[in-house]
Amino acid sequence: MLTIIVGIPTLNEGQTIERTTRLVDTGLTQLGLRAVIVNCDSGSRDGTVERFERVTTAYPKETLRPEGPRQGKGANLRRVAEYAAHAQADAVVFVDADVETLRPEWIPALAGPVLREGADYVSAAYQASQGGPLRHLLSRPVVYGLFGADIAQPTGGEIALSGRLARAIATMPMEDSDYGYGIDILIACEAVAAGLPFCAVDLGVKVHRARRWSTIDAIAVEVAESALRAYRRSPTRRGPSVRQPLRQPALASSVTPPHGAIADTGVLTERWRSEREQFAPMYARVLRPDVFETVQSETAVGIANEPWHQVIRQFALACRTDVYRPQELSAALMPLFLGRMAVFADEIAGTDPLELTERLNRDLDRCLAAA
């Protein structure tokens, strides 16, 4: 029986996998427990697997590949969860392979609440990242508003699971988005829908490969689909209050201005204006008239935070009716997400980060009170 497994999902991470593996190995020595480092790879062609296997470590290593035709991050995490279930591991930690600021201390920090505090799901909280539009605008509001749990970062790559949650992930039904980037929020949703204890840990600064905001919707569409599907099949409904974590750092939700020109506001606004038209008939049926009028405005540069929360809530309610499939709703949500990101980029540029954080939190609370 293994105490802890550290999974490193990869696809063409040959430039960083060796360093990541060494840091994970050093982090495990701080725990001093039985462990194995697992790389699950979705068909890298840059020598990622070979470089992982040649790293000398104090702890044993295993190389896995997703079984069957499904590839992607979710397929990698699912395969590691299956391995953990077979090994009867007490805890599973996942870290992204491309994090430039990864430190050995992250491993015991993530595993500790599972091993010592009874947490089943542990997410990271970062004092600084690269803007975080996915977290602030989609993943946290979805989990917060629909499942009644305040998870600081439901789509972060650095998480820890208990053995029982890993076993649940290893056997749960999954669809296309879950095998891709929807896996992170799916795990968060499954944990809170089951009423499992959760918490967040402060990992400081996270720096990794930054994406232009105008390309994030390729990830966000899978995140939205997986979250909506989890909400649709879950009997759990948000109660009168939000479930709080066992512990959560004070700066867990702080807004960080993005580096460089990745928040390409002009592109976001142009895409929002052009792409929303194809979904206008659906918006007219799904959204309240006042919200529909807001998102269809020709003069607005994007969408403010409070109407955006109303959009999320009304899309989720539409998902419950079986009129639309989660895939349809998540695709229709993306132009509106682009519009919200456009305004968010301007807010970050012109507002004190702490003030903006407080404003985002107040908007979430008002959204819950009105739902």
C-alpha positions as CSV (number, residue, x, y, z in Angstrom):
1,M,0.0,0.0,0.0
2,L,1.4,3.4,-1.0
3,T,0.9,6.5,1.1
4,I,1.2,9.1,-1.7
5,I,1.4,9.3,-5.5
6,V,2.5,12.4,-7.3
7,G,1.1,12.5,-10.8
8,I,2.7,14.7,-13.5
9,P,0.4,14.8,-16.6
10,T,2.3,15.7,-19.8
11,L,2.1,16.4,-23.5
12,N,5.3,17.6,-25.1
13,E,6.9,18.9,-21.8
14,G,10.4,17.7,-22.7
15,Q,12.0,21.1,-21.8
16,T,10.7,21.0,-18.2
17,I,9.9,17.5,-17.2
18,E,13.3,16.7,-15.7
19,R,13.4,19.8,-13.5
20,T,9.8,19.2,-12.4
21,T,10.6,15.5,-11.5
22,R,13.6,16.4,-9.4
23,L,11.7,19.1,-7.5
24,V,8.8,16.6,-6.8
25,D,11.4,14.1,-5.6
26,T,12.9,16.6,-3.2
27,G,9.5,17.5,-2.0
28,L,8.6,13.9,-1.2
29,T,11.8,13.6,0.9
30,Q,10.4,16.3,3.2
31,L,7.4,14.0,3.8
32,G,9.4,10.8,4.4
33,L,6.6,8.5,3.4
34,R,6.2,5.7,0.9
35,A,5.6,7.3,-2.5
36,V,5.9,7.0,-6.2
37,I,6.2,9.6,-8.9
38,V,4.0,8.9,-11.9
39,N,4.2,10.5,-15.3
40,C,1.2,10.0,-17.5
41,D,1.8,11.1,-21.1
42,S,-0.6,11.7,-24.0
43,G,1.7,10.9,-26.9
44,S,4.5,13.4,-26.6
45,R,6.9,13.6,-29.5
46,D,9.7,15.6,-27.9
47,G,11.2,13.0,-25.7
48,T,9.2,13.9,-22.6
49,V,8.8,10.3,-21.5
50,E,12.4,9.4,-22.1
51,R,13.6,12.4,-20.2
52,F,11.3,11.6,-17.3
53,E,12.6,8.0,-17.1
54,R,16.3,8.9,-17.1
55,V,16.0,11.3,-14.1
56,T,17.7,9.9,-11.0
57,T,15.4,10.1,-8.0
58,A,15.2,8.8,-4.5
59,Y,11.7,7.6,-5.1
60,P,10.5,5.1,-7.7
61,K,9.0,6.3,-10.9
62,E,6.3,4.9,-13.2
63,T,5.4,5.8,-16.7
64,L,1.7,5.5,-17.8
65,R,-0.3,6.3,-20.9
66,P,-4.1,6.7,-21.1
67,E,-5.8,3.5,-22.0
68,G,-8.0,3.6,-25.1
69,P,-8.3,6.3,-27.8
70,R,-9.1,9.2,-25.5
71,Q,-6.1,11.5,-25.0
72,G,-5.7,14.8,-23.1
73,K,-5.1,16.2,-19.6
74,G,-8.2,14.6,-18.3
75,A,-7.3,11.2,-19.7
76,N,-3.9,11.5,-18.0
77,L,-5.4,12.4,-14.6
78,R,-7.9,9.6,-14.9
79,R,-5.2,7.1,-15.6
80,V,-3.2,8.2,-12.6
81,A,-6.4,8.0,-10.4
82,E,-6.8,4.4,-11.7
83,Y,-3.2,3.6,-10.7
84,A,-3.8,5.2,-7.3
85,A,-6.9,3.2,-6.7
86,H,-5.1,-0.1,-7.6
87,A,-2.2,0.8,-5.3
88,Q,-4.7,1.8,-2.5
89,A,-2.9,5.1,-2.1
90,D,-3.9,7.4,0.8
91,A,-3.3,10.6,-1.2
92,V,-2.7,11.7,-4.8
93,V,-1.0,15.0,-5.7
94,F,-1.0,16.5,-9.2
95,V,1.3,19.2,-10.4
96,D,1.6,20.7,-13.9
97,A,4.9,20.0,-15.6
98,D,5.5,23.5,-17.0
99,V,5.4,25.6,-13.8
100,E,8.5,27.7,-13.6
101,T,8.0,28.6,-9.9
102,L,7.4,25.0,-8.7
103,R,9.1,24.5,-5.3
104,P,9.7,21.2,-3.4
105,E,7.6,22.7,-0.5
106,W,4.5,22.5,-2.7
107,I,4.3,18.7,-2.4
108,P,4.0,18.5,1.4
109,A,1.8,21.6,1.4
110,L,-0.7,19.9,-0.9
111,A,-0.6,16.5,0.6
112,G,-0.6,17.6,4.3
113,P,-4.3,18.5,4.6
114,V,-5.3,15.1,3.1
115,L,-2.9,13.1,5.3
116,R,-3.4,15.1,8.5
117,E,-6.6,17.1,8.4
118,G,-9.1,14.9,6.8
119,A,-9.5,16.9,3.6
120,D,-10.6,15.0,0.5
121,Y,-9.9,17.8,-2.0
122,V,-7.1,20.4,-1.8
123,S,-6.7,23.2,-4.3
124,A,-3.9,25.7,-4.7
125,A,-4.2,29.4,-3.9
126,Y,-1.7,31.7,-5.5
127,Q,-0.7,35.1,-4.2
128,A,0.2,36.0,-7.8
129,S,-0.4,34.3,-11.1
130,Q,-1.0,35.6,-14.6
131,G,-4.3,37.4,-14.4
132,G,-6.6,34.4,-13.8
133,P,-9.6,35.2,-16.0
134,L,-10.6,31.6,-16.1
135,R,-10.6,31.4,-12.3
136,H,-12.2,34.7,-11.5
137,L,-14.8,34.8,-14.2
138,L,-15.8,31.2,-14.8
139,S,-14.6,28.4,-12.6
140,R,-14.9,30.0,-9.1
141,P,-18.3,31.6,-9.8
142,V,-19.6,28.3,-11.2
143,V,-18.6,26.2,-8.2
144,Y,-19.4,28.9,-5.7
145,G,-22.8,29.7,-7.1
146,L,-24.1,26.4,-8.3
147,F,-22.6,23.9,-5.8
148,G,-22.4,26.1,-2.8
149,A,-18.7,25.8,-2.1
150,D,-16.0,28.5,-2.1
151,I,-13.0,26.9,-3.9
152,A,-10.4,29.5,-4.6
153,Q,-9.0,27.8,-7.7
154,P,-11.2,25.0,-9.1
155,T,-9.1,24.9,-12.4
156,G,-5.6,24.9,-11.0
157,G,-3.2,22.2,-12.0
158,E,-1.9,21.8,-8.5
159,I,-4.3,19.7,-6.4
160,A,-4.4,16.9,-4.0
161,L,-7.1,14.2,-3.6
162,S,-7.8,11.6,-0.9
163,G,-7.7,8.0,-1.7
164,R,-11.5,7.7,-1.7
165,L,-11.9,10.7,-4.1
166,A,-9.2,9.3,-6.4
167,R,-11.2,6.0,-6.5
168,A,-14.3,7.9,-7.3
169,I,-12.6,9.7,-10.2
170,A,-11.2,6.4,-11.4
171,T,-14.7,5.0,-12.0
172,M,-16.9,7.9,-12.7
173,P,-18.5,8.4,-16.2
174,M,-16.5,10.8,-18.4
175,E,-17.2,12.5,-21.7
176,D,-15.1,14.4,-24.2
177,S,-14.6,17.6,-22.3
178,D,-13.7,15.7,-19.1
179,Y,-10.9,13.9,-21.0
180,G,-9.5,17.4,-21.9
181,Y,-9.3,20.6,-19.8
182,G,-12.6,20.0,-18.1
183,I,-11.1,17.5,-15.7
184,D,-10.0,20.0,-13.1
185,I,-13.3,21.6,-12.5
186,L,-15.0,18.2,-12.8
187,I,-13.0,16.9,-9.9
188,A,-13.9,20.0,-7.8
189,C,-17.6,19.6,-8.7
190,E,-17.6,15.9,-7.8
191,A,-15.9,16.6,-4.5
192,V,-18.3,19.4,-3.4
193,A,-21.4,17.6,-4.8
194,A,-20.6,14.6,-2.6
195,G,-20.2,16.9,0.5
196,L,-16.5,16.1,1.0
197,P,-14.3,18.3,3.1
198,F,-12.0,20.6,1.1
199,C,-9.4,23.4,1.6
200,A,-6.9,25.6,-0.2
201,V,-3.2,26.0,0.5
202,D,-1.0,29.0,-0.3
203,L,1.6,28.1,-2.9
204,G,2.8,31.7,-3.5
205,V,3.6,32.7,-7.0
206,K,2.7,30.6,-10.1
207,V,4.4,31.3,-13.4
208,H,4.0,29.0,-16.3
209,R,3.4,29.4,-20.1
210,A,1.0,32.3,-20.5
211,R,-1.8,32.2,-23.1
212,R,-3.3,35.2,-24.7
213,W,-6.7,35.8,-23.2
214,S,-8.3,35.7,-26.7
215,T,-7.3,32.0,-26.9
216,I,-8.5,30.9,-23.4
217,D,-12.0,30.1,-24.7
218,A,-10.6,26.9,-26.2
219,I,-10.0,25.8,-22.6
220,A,-13.0,27.5,-21.1
221,V,-15.5,25.8,-23.3
222,E,-14.4,22.4,-21.9
223,V,-14.4,23.8,-18.4
224,A,-18.0,25.1,-18.8
225,E,-19.2,21.9,-20.4
226,S,-17.8,19.7,-17.6
227,A,-19.2,21.9,-14.9
228,L,-22.6,22.2,-16.4
229,R,-22.8,18.4,-17.0
230,A,-21.8,17.8,-13.3
231,Y,-24.5,20.2,-12.2
232,R,-27.0,18.6,-14.4
233,R,-26.5,15.1,-13.0
234,S,-25.9,16.1,-9.4
235,P,-28.8,16.0,-6.9
236,T,-27.0,18.7,-4.9
237,R,-28.5,22.2,-5.1
238,R,-26.9,25.3,-3.6
239,G,-28.3,25.9,-0.1
240,P,-28.9,29.2,1.6
241,S,-25.2,29.7,2.4
242,V,-21.8,28.8,0.9
243,R,-19.8,25.9,2.3
244,Q,-16.5,27.3,3.5
245,P,-13.2,25.3,3.2
246,L,-11.4,23.8,6.2
247,R,-8.9,26.6,5.7
248,Q,-8.1,29.1,3.0
249,P,-5.4,31.7,2.7
250,A,-6.5,35.3,3.0
251,L,-5.2,36.2,-0.5
252,A,-6.7,33.1,-2.1
253,S,-8.7,35.1,-4.6
254,S,-6.5,38.1,-5.2
255,V,-6.4,39.6,-8.7
256,T,-3.0,39.8,-10.3
257,P,-2.3,42.1,-13.3
258,P,-1.2,39.9,-16.3
259,H,2.3,40.0,-17.7
260,G,2.9,41.7,-21.0
261,A,0.2,42.0,-23.7
262,I,-1.6,38.7,-23.1
263,A,-4.8,40.5,-22.1
264,D,-5.5,41.5,-25.7
265,T,-8.6,43.6,-25.1
266,G,-9.2,44.7,-28.6
267,V,-9.3,41.2,-30.0
268,L,-11.6,40.0,-27.1
269,T,-14.1,42.8,-27.8
270,E,-14.1,42.3,-31.5
271,R,-14.7,38.5,-31.2
272,W,-17.4,39.1,-28.6
273,R,-19.3,41.5,-30.9
274,S,-19.0,39.2,-33.9
275,E,-19.5,35.8,-32.4
276,R,-22.5,36.4,-30.1
277,E,-24.8,37.0,-33.1
278,Q,-24.9,33.3,-34.0
279,F,-26.3,32.5,-30.6
280,A,-28.7,35.3,-30.3
281,P,-31.8,33.1,-30.7
282,M,-30.6,30.9,-27.8
283,Y,-29.8,33.9,-25.6
284,A,-33.3,35.2,-26.2
285,R,-34.8,31.9,-24.9
286,V,-32.3,31.2,-22.0
287,L,-31.7,34.7,-20.6
288,R,-34.1,37.0,-18.8
289,P,-35.1,40.0,-21.1
290,D,-33.0,42.5,-19.1
291,V,-29.9,40.3,-19.2
292,F,-30.5,39.5,-22.9
293,E,-30.7,43.2,-23.7
294,T,-27.4,43.8,-21.8
295,V,-25.4,41.1,-23.7
296,Q,-26.9,42.2,-27.1
297,S,-26.0,45.9,-26.7
298,E,-24.2,47.2,-29.8
299,T,-22.5,50.0,-27.9
300,A,-21.1,48.1,-24.8
301,V,-17.5,47.0,-24.9
302,G,-18.3,43.8,-23.0
303,I,-20.1,42.5,-19.9
304,A,-19.8,43.6,-16.3
305,N,-19.4,41.1,-13.5
306,E,-22.9,41.1,-12.0
307,P,-24.8,40.5,-15.3
308,W,-22.2,37.8,-16.1
309,H,-23.0,35.9,-12.9
310,Q,-26.7,36.1,-13.9
311,V,-25.8,34.6,-17.3
312,I,-24.0,31.7,-15.6
313,R,-26.9,31.1,-13.3
314,Q,-29.5,31.2,-16.1
315,F,-27.4,28.9,-18.4
316,A,-27.1,26.4,-15.5
317,L,-30.9,26.4,-15.0
318,A,-31.4,25.9,-18.7
319,C,-29.0,22.9,-18.4
320,R,-31.3,21.4,-15.8
321,T,-34.3,21.5,-18.1
322,D,-32.9,19.0,-20.7
323,V,-33.8,21.4,-23.5
324,Y,-30.2,22.0,-24.3
325,R,-27.2,19.8,-24.0
326,P,-24.2,20.9,-21.9
327,Q,-22.1,21.0,-25.1
328,E,-24.6,23.5,-26.7
329,L,-24.7,25.7,-23.7
330,S,-21.0,25.8,-23.2
331,A,-20.4,26.8,-26.8
332,A,-23.0,29.6,-26.6
333,L,-21.4,30.8,-23.3
334,M,-18.1,31.5,-25.0
335,P,-18.8,34.8,-26.8
336,L,-20.2,36.1,-23.5
337,F,-17.1,34.9,-21.7
338,L,-15.0,36.8,-24.2
339,G,-17.0,40.0,-23.5
340,R,-16.6,39.6,-19.8
341,M,-12.8,39.1,-20.2
342,A,-12.6,42.3,-22.3
343,V,-14.1,44.3,-19.4
344,F,-12.0,42.4,-16.8
345,A,-8.8,43.3,-18.7
346,D,-9.8,47.0,-18.5
347,E,-10.7,46.6,-14.8
348,I,-7.3,45.1,-14.0
349,A,-5.5,47.9,-15.8
350,G,-7.4,50.7,-14.1
351,T,-8.2,49.4,-10.6
352,D,-6.2,48.6,-7.5
353,P,-6.0,44.8,-7.4
354,L,-7.2,44.5,-3.8
355,E,-10.1,46.8,-4.5
356,L,-11.0,44.8,-7.6
357,T,-10.8,41.5,-5.6
358,E,-13.2,42.9,-3.0
359,R,-15.6,44.0,-5.7
360,L,-15.6,40.6,-7.4
361,N,-16.3,39.0,-4.0
362,R,-19.2,41.4,-3.3
363,D,-20.7,40.6,-6.7
364,L,-20.6,36.9,-6.0
365,D,-22.4,37.4,-2.7
366,R,-25.1,39.5,-4.3
367,C,-25.6,36.9,-7.0
368,L,-26.1,34.2,-4.4
369,A,-28.5,36.3,-2.4
370,A,-30.7,37.0,-5.5
371,A,-30.6,33.4,-6.8
